[in-house]
Amino acid sequence: MIAVVHHPDYVAPAPPRSTYQWNKNGLVRDLLCAEGAAIDWHVPDPAPRAWIEAVHDPAYVAEVAEARVPPHKERRIGFAVTPPIAARAFVVPGGTYLAAKLAIARGYAANTAGGSHHALADTGAGYCIFNDLAIAAVRLAEEGRRVLIVDCDVHQGDGTAALTAGRHDISTYSIHAEKNFPARKARSTIDVALPDGVDDDGYMAMLDATLPPLIADFTPDLILYQAGVDPWEGDRLGRLALTRDGLVARDRWIAQAAMSRALPLASALGGGYGSDALEVATRHVASILTLGHAFAADKEAFA
């Protein structure tokens, strides 16, 4: 069974004039429900406010909690922060943390939301309110873990890099399209900036050349995986040229990199964009199932 974390608050009503596809998380849930007994569902608690304030400015956390985020920050985020969306913002980091704890016990677990890697200390950005990856990583590090955040979204994980910079117990890796959002990049532990149009072979060659040395050097005991599916050649906001088979190959490679070192892997949804929300959700579900089936086929690594 694949451990999957989902909360009803992930499916929030769309705020006015939002271009983000708020039904994506519900469609991911529905498609995974169709897998029946193959999915083991878990419901997270909201992240405690103290966990969030360990990463984000308490004044900004209060703005979100009270749904009074100022207009200039809402413009950076890309939508209005209504009370239901504020509630969602608190529960998503709890989901990524729970996925990590489940992965520690079972090898792999997925959060059906999260990967909000653009959120910064005092503001959200790029459809991200709170940075669940950084929040979960900091909490796990405080519990004694060495956490490697592997970000394969087509956009650089700038917020994650900035919020965890300088920590000896958290390392960040981002492989992304160089000319894509954000215009101003942060500095991850390792950044792999790809030119437009990189295909399956080129992408996998760069992943294979750059990620294993970081794993060997940092020696993590847990990987948080931002499994964005926007490197796909048909993605509305992507600039790379991976095929669907290429996305599957990427996820199998990530799973094998973790399993070969007996490293637990927890995935967060990450980016995926297009006019057809069901098509986008299908890409995300393929990623979760690819990762989950890979771990299920290699139980010996976590026996």
C-alpha positions as CSV (number, residue, x, y, z in Angstrom):
1,M,0.0,0.0,0.0
2,I,1.1,3.6,-0.8
3,A,0.9,6.0,2.2
4,V,-0.9,9.1,1.0
5,V,-1.6,12.2,3.0
6,H,-4.7,14.3,2.2
7,H,-6.9,16.7,4.1
8,P,-10.4,18.0,3.0
9,D,-9.1,21.6,3.4
10,Y,-6.7,21.0,0.5
11,V,-9.7,21.5,-1.7
12,A,-10.4,25.2,-1.0
13,P,-13.0,27.2,-3.0
14,A,-11.3,29.4,-5.6
15,P,-10.9,33.1,-4.6
16,P,-12.2,35.8,-6.9
17,R,-10.1,36.3,-10.1
18,S,-7.7,33.5,-9.3
19,T,-6.0,31.8,-12.3
20,Y,-4.7,28.9,-10.1
21,Q,-6.6,25.6,-10.6
22,W,-8.0,25.0,-7.1
23,N,-9.8,21.8,-8.2
24,K,-6.4,20.1,-8.9
25,N,-6.0,18.7,-5.4
26,G,-9.5,17.2,-5.4
27,L,-8.9,15.6,-8.8
28,V,-5.7,14.1,-7.5
29,R,-7.6,12.7,-4.5
30,D,-10.3,11.3,-6.8
31,L,-7.9,9.6,-9.1
32,L,-6.0,8.0,-6.2
33,C,-9.3,6.9,-4.7
34,A,-9.9,4.9,-7.9
35,E,-6.8,2.9,-7.0
36,G,-8.8,1.4,-4.2
37,A,-6.9,-0.6,-1.5
38,A,-3.6,0.3,-3.1
39,I,-3.7,3.6,-1.2
40,D,-3.4,4.0,2.6
41,W,-5.0,7.4,3.4
42,H,-3.8,9.6,6.3
43,V,-5.2,12.9,7.5
44,P,-2.7,15.5,8.8
45,D,-3.1,18.0,11.6
46,P,-2.5,21.7,10.8
47,A,1.1,22.7,11.5
48,P,1.5,24.4,14.9
49,R,1.9,28.1,14.6
50,A,5.3,27.9,16.3
51,W,6.6,25.6,13.5
52,I,5.5,28.1,10.9
53,E,7.0,31.0,12.8
54,A,10.3,29.2,13.0
55,V,10.6,29.8,9.3
56,H,8.3,32.8,8.5
57,D,8.0,36.2,10.0
58,P,5.4,36.1,12.8
59,A,3.8,39.3,11.5
60,Y,3.2,37.6,8.1
61,V,1.9,34.4,9.8
62,A,-0.6,36.6,11.6
63,E,-1.7,38.3,8.3
64,V,-2.4,34.9,6.8
65,A,-4.1,33.5,10.0
66,E,-6.5,36.4,10.1
67,A,-7.0,36.5,6.3
68,R,-5.8,40.1,6.1
69,V,-2.8,39.7,3.7
70,P,-2.2,43.1,2.1
71,P,-2.9,43.5,-1.6
72,H,0.8,43.9,-2.6
73,K,1.5,40.5,-1.0
74,E,-1.6,38.9,-2.6
75,R,-0.4,40.1,-5.9
76,R,2.9,38.3,-5.4
77,I,1.1,35.2,-4.3
78,G,-1.3,35.3,-7.3
79,F,-4.6,35.1,-5.5
80,A,-6.5,36.5,-2.5
81,V,-6.0,34.8,0.9
82,T,-9.6,34.1,2.0
83,P,-10.4,32.4,5.3
84,P,-10.6,28.9,3.6
85,I,-7.3,29.4,1.9
86,A,-5.7,30.6,5.1
87,A,-6.9,27.4,6.8
88,R,-5.4,25.4,3.9
89,A,-2.1,27.2,4.3
90,F,-1.8,25.9,7.8
91,V,-2.7,22.3,7.1
92,V,-0.4,21.8,4.0
93,P,2.9,22.0,6.0
94,G,1.3,19.6,8.5
95,G,0.7,17.2,5.6
96,T,4.3,17.4,4.3
97,Y,5.6,16.8,7.8
98,L,3.3,13.8,8.3
99,A,4.4,12.4,4.9
100,A,8.0,12.6,6.1
101,K,7.2,10.8,9.3
102,L,5.3,8.1,7.4
103,A,8.3,7.8,5.0
104,I,10.6,7.3,7.9
105,A,8.5,4.3,9.1
106,R,7.6,2.9,5.7
107,G,10.1,4.1,3.1
108,Y,7.8,6.4,1.0
109,A,4.8,8.6,1.5
110,A,3.2,11.3,-0.6
111,N,1.4,14.6,0.3
112,T,-1.4,15.4,-2.2
113,A,-0.5,19.1,-1.8
114,G,2.5,21.2,-1.0
115,G,5.8,21.8,-2.6
116,S,5.3,25.6,-2.1
117,H,8.9,26.5,-2.7
118,H,8.5,30.2,-3.6
119,A,7.2,31.4,-0.3
120,L,9.7,33.7,1.5
121,A,10.1,34.8,5.1
122,D,7.7,37.7,5.1
123,T,5.5,37.1,2.0
124,G,4.2,34.4,-0.3
125,A,4.9,34.3,-4.0
126,G,4.2,32.3,-7.1
127,Y,1.0,30.6,-5.8
128,C,2.8,29.8,-2.5
129,I,1.7,31.1,0.9
130,F,3.8,29.2,3.4
131,N,6.8,27.1,2.5
132,D,5.8,23.7,3.6
133,L,9.1,22.1,2.5
134,A,11.2,24.5,4.7
135,I,8.7,24.3,7.6
136,A,8.8,20.5,7.6
137,A,12.6,20.4,7.1
138,V,13.3,22.7,9.9
139,R,11.0,20.8,12.3
140,L,12.6,17.5,11.2
141,A,16.1,18.9,11.7
142,E,15.2,20.1,15.1
143,E,14.2,16.4,15.8
144,G,17.7,15.4,14.8
145,R,17.3,14.6,11.1
146,R,19.6,15.6,8.3
147,V,17.2,16.6,5.5
148,L,17.9,16.9,1.8
149,I,15.3,18.8,-0.2
150,V,15.4,17.7,-3.8
151,D,13.4,20.0,-6.0
152,C,12.6,18.9,-9.6
153,D,10.0,21.5,-10.3
154,V,10.7,23.5,-13.5
155,H,10.9,26.6,-11.4
156,Q,13.8,27.2,-9.0
157,G,13.1,26.5,-5.3
158,D,14.1,30.1,-4.4
159,G,12.1,30.3,-1.1
160,T,13.3,27.0,0.1
161,A,16.9,27.9,-0.5
162,A,16.6,31.2,1.2
163,L,14.7,30.0,4.2
164,T,17.1,27.2,5.0
165,A,20.4,28.9,4.0
166,G,23.2,28.5,6.5
167,R,21.9,25.4,8.3
168,H,24.3,22.5,8.6
169,D,21.4,19.9,8.8
170,I,19.4,20.9,5.7
171,S,20.7,20.9,2.2
172,T,18.9,22.0,-1.0
173,Y,19.1,20.8,-4.6
174,S,17.2,22.5,-7.4
175,I,17.1,21.4,-11.1
176,H,15.1,23.9,-13.1
177,A,14.7,25.9,-16.3
178,E,17.2,28.8,-16.1
179,K,15.0,31.4,-17.8
180,N,11.8,30.6,-16.0
181,F,10.3,32.1,-12.8
182,P,11.6,33.5,-10.5
183,A,13.6,36.1,-12.4
184,R,15.9,36.6,-9.4
185,K,17.2,33.2,-8.2
186,A,18.3,32.3,-4.7
187,R,21.3,30.1,-4.1
188,S,20.6,26.5,-3.3
189,T,23.3,24.1,-2.1
190,I,23.4,22.9,-5.7
191,D,21.5,24.6,-8.5
192,V,21.3,23.0,-11.9
193,A,20.0,25.6,-14.3
194,L,18.9,24.1,-17.6
195,P,18.5,25.9,-21.0
196,D,15.1,25.9,-22.6
197,G,14.0,22.8,-24.4
198,V,16.1,20.2,-22.6
199,D,14.7,16.7,-23.4
200,D,14.5,13.5,-21.4
201,D,18.1,12.4,-22.1
202,G,19.6,15.7,-21.4
203,Y,17.7,16.1,-18.1
204,M,18.5,12.7,-16.8
205,A,22.2,13.1,-17.7
206,M,22.3,16.3,-15.6
207,L,20.4,14.7,-12.7
208,D,22.7,11.7,-12.7
209,A,25.8,13.9,-12.8
210,T,24.9,16.4,-10.1
211,L,22.6,14.8,-7.4
212,P,24.6,11.7,-6.3
213,P,27.7,13.7,-5.4
214,L,25.5,16.0,-3.1
215,I,23.9,12.9,-1.5
216,A,27.4,11.5,-0.9
217,D,28.8,14.7,0.5
218,F,25.8,15.7,2.7
219,T,24.9,12.2,3.9
220,P,21.2,12.9,4.6
221,D,18.9,10.5,6.4
222,L,15.7,11.8,4.7
223,I,14.8,13.2,1.4
224,L,11.9,15.7,0.9
225,Y,11.1,15.6,-2.8
226,Q,9.4,18.5,-4.6
227,A,7.9,16.4,-7.4
228,G,6.7,19.1,-9.8
229,V,5.4,17.8,-13.1
230,D,5.8,21.0,-15.0
231,P,9.1,20.0,-16.8
232,W,6.6,18.2,-19.1
233,E,6.9,19.5,-22.7
234,G,3.2,20.5,-22.8
235,D,3.0,22.3,-19.5
236,R,1.6,25.8,-19.6
237,L,4.3,27.3,-17.4
238,G,7.3,25.1,-18.3
239,R,10.2,25.7,-20.7
240,L,11.6,22.2,-20.8
241,A,10.7,19.3,-23.1
242,L,10.4,16.1,-21.0
243,T,7.9,13.6,-22.2
244,R,5.5,11.8,-20.0
245,D,7.8,8.8,-20.1
246,G,10.6,11.2,-19.2
247,L,8.7,12.3,-16.0
248,V,8.2,8.6,-15.1
249,A,11.9,7.9,-15.7
250,R,12.9,10.9,-13.5
251,D,10.7,9.6,-10.6
252,R,12.0,6.1,-10.9
253,W,15.5,7.4,-10.8
254,I,14.8,9.5,-7.7
255,A,13.2,6.5,-6.0
256,Q,16.2,4.3,-6.8
257,A,18.6,7.0,-5.6
258,A,16.8,7.0,-2.3
259,M,16.2,3.2,-2.0
260,S,19.8,2.3,-2.9
261,R,20.9,4.3,0.2
262,A,18.0,3.2,2.4
263,L,16.8,6.8,2.6
264,P,13.2,7.5,3.3
265,L,11.5,9.7,0.7
266,A,8.5,11.9,1.1
267,S,7.1,13.7,-1.9
268,A,5.1,16.9,-2.1
269,L,2.9,17.7,-5.2
270,G,4.7,20.7,-6.7
271,G,3.8,22.5,-9.9
272,G,1.8,21.4,-12.9
273,Y,-0.2,23.7,-15.1
274,G,-2.5,23.6,-18.0
275,S,-6.0,24.4,-19.2
276,D,-7.3,20.9,-18.4
277,A,-7.2,20.3,-14.7
278,L,-7.8,16.6,-15.1
279,E,-4.8,16.2,-17.3
280,V,-2.6,18.1,-14.8
281,A,-3.9,15.9,-12.0
282,T,-3.2,12.8,-14.0
283,R,0.4,13.8,-14.3
284,H,0.7,14.3,-10.5
285,V,-1.0,10.9,-9.8
286,A,1.4,9.2,-12.2
287,S,4.3,10.6,-10.2
288,I,2.9,9.4,-6.9
289,L,2.2,6.0,-8.2
290,T,5.6,5.7,-9.9
291,L,7.3,6.5,-6.7
292,G,5.0,4.3,-4.5
293,H,5.3,1.3,-6.8
294,A,9.1,1.6,-6.9
295,F,9.4,1.5,-3.2
296,A,6.8,-1.3,-2.9
297,A,8.9,-3.4,-5.3
298,D,12.0,-2.9,-3.2
299,K,10.8,-3.5,0.4
300,E,14.2,-5.0,1.4
301,A,15.7,-1.6,1.6
302,F,13.4,-0.8,4.6
303,A,12.9,-4.2,6.0
